[in-house]
């Protein structure tokens, strides 16, 4: 089930603006140059996460925190991994990037803390448990994907219900979906009544209980 919680709109909007500004600052020219080098050197890696959450794959290259290529990353360090094929879904559309595990010969060698997409290349941020080198063949496993997908789907249901109850005057201002919660930010030209909130809740919960079939379609 889903329940709406009233929050101060101005505070939420200010938080969203702060995050957006910080994200822009972090997208430095040096990082862009590094990603362009990766694009020139390597082909776009293939995402296979719609069909499976586990995959044997090869490490094409390793990047340090400054997105510079390195041959090996020592244990208890942090860096980024580029796989030939990946099941880790990158952050997008309000959904956080996948987390998970990397194993070699059935031994856990790294934890995937985040996954991002840079210039069409999907990179996974890792914390190492053992040394990791380029060209290793490893087994990858996504964790908590199902819970994240549930909240992402519920966000779309909530948007539909809001438009149905309140009309087309609502405008999405952002969203956030992880394994434990969802948040949907929107603007509206007047206060929402308790009766309207109840109608939105009931609309979403009814769609959830109807167990509507979902279809995956990858758009260009």
N, C-alpha and C positions, 0 to 999 in steps of 0.2 A: 504494500500500500504506500501511498504518498501523501504527505501533509504539507501544506503551505505554512511558512513562518514569516510573519511581518518583520522587516528590517528597515533601517533608515536608508532611504534611497541615496541621499547626498553622500553618506559615509561610504556606501558601496561603490558609487560612481568615482569618488575620489581615490579609493583603493585601486580601482581598475585603471584609472589614469596614471597612477604612480607606477603600477606594474608595467604598463605599456611604455612609459618613458624609460624605465630601467631596462626593459628588453631592447629598446632601440639603442641605448647607450652601449649595451653589451655586443651589439652587432657591429663590431668595428671593421674598418677597412682592411686591417691585417687579417682578420678571420676570413673575410670575403676572398682575399687573395689566396689563402690557404685552401679554401674549398674549391676555388677555380682550378688550382693545381691538381687537386684530387680528381675533378671532373675530366681534366685533360689527360690524366695518367690512367684512370680506371674507368671501366664501363659502369653504368648505373646498376647497382645490385638489385636482385630480384626479391620481392616480398611474397612469401608463401604462407603468411600467417592466417589467411582466411580458411585454409584447408586443414591446418595443423598448428599445434602449439609446441611441437618438438621437431628438431631437425639436426641432422649431421651436416656440418658445413665447414668451409675453409676460411681461415683468417687471411684476408688479402693484405691488410696493413694495420699498423697500430699508431695512434696519435697520442702525444702528451697533452697536458692541460692547455698548452698554447697552440694546439692543432698542428704541431710539427711532427713529421713522420719519424718513427723510431723502429728499430728492429725487434727490440725486446722490452717488455715492461716487467720490472721486478715485483716480487710479492709485497703485499701491503702498500701498493701504490694505486694511483687513480689515473685513468686515461680513457681513450675512446677506441672502439674496435670497428673495423669495416669488414663485414662478411661477404662472401660471394653471393650467398642466398641467406635470407633472414626471416625468422618468424616473429621478430620483435616489431610491433606497430609503433610508428613515430608519433609524437605529440601532434595533435591537430584537431580542429573543430571543438575545442574545449576539453578534449579527452587527453589525459596525461599519457606520456610515453610508457611503453611496456617495461616491466622489470622482470628479472628472472635469474637463471643460473647458466653457467658454462662449465662443462665437465670434459675431462680428458682421461681416457682409459677408466671411466667410471668414477673418477676422483673429481671432487668439486675444486675448480681452480680460480673461479671468479664469480662475483655477484654483479648482475646488470642492474644498475640503479636508475637508469633513464634511457630513453631512445628518442632521437631527434632526426629531422630530415633537413639536410643542408644541400641546396642546389641539386635536388633529385637523388642525393646519396644518403642512405639511411645509416646512421652511426649509433652505436650503443655505448653509453658511458658505464665504465666498470670500476669496481674495487677488486683488486687481485688478492687471491689467497696463496697462489703459487706463481712462479715466473711464467710469462706467456710470450711466445715468439710468433713472428710472421710465418705464414704457410702451415700452421698447425691445423689438423683436422679435429674439430671439437664437436661435442653434442650440446645443443642449446635447448633450453626449456623455459617457456613463458609462465610466469606466476600471476595469479589474480586477474587474468584477462576477462574471465566470465563476469566477475563482479563489476569491473569497469564498464563492460559492454552493457550490462543491465542498467547502470546509471546513465550512460549515454543515450540509450533508447528511451529511458524515462524522461530525459530532457526534451526529446522531440515530442513525446506525448504531452508533456506539460505545455510546450509552446502551442501545440494544436488546441489544447483545452482552453488556454488563455484567450486565444483568438476567437474561439467558438463562443465563450461566455462574455468576453469584454469587447469583442469586435476588432477591426483591423487597425485601431489606433495604437495598439501595443507594438513596440519595436524592441527587438532583441538588442541588448547592450553588452552581452558577453555570456559565457558559461564556463563551468568547471566540472569535470567528472573524474573521480578516482574510484578506488575499490570500496570506499566506505560511505561516500556521499556524492550528491550532485548539488550544483548551484546554478540557477538560471537568472541572469540579470536582465531587466527590461524596463523600459520607460512607458509611462501611461499618463494621460493628461488630467487624471483626477484620482481621488482616493478609492481604494477597493473596499467594498462592504463585506461584512462577515458572510452574508448570504452568497455573494459572488465567489468568495473564497471556497465556501462549501461546495458550490456547483463545480468549480474547477477541480477540486479534490475528487468529487464523485465521478466526474467525466474521466479523469486519468485512471482511477481505480477500476472503473467499469471496463476500460480498454485492456488493462492488465489482466483482469479476471477472465476476459474473453479469450485470452491466450492467442492473440492474433499472430498468424504466421509471418515471419520475417524473411526477406530475400536479400541476398548480397549482390550488389551491382556496382562494378568498378567503372567510373566515368572517366573519360579522357581529360 
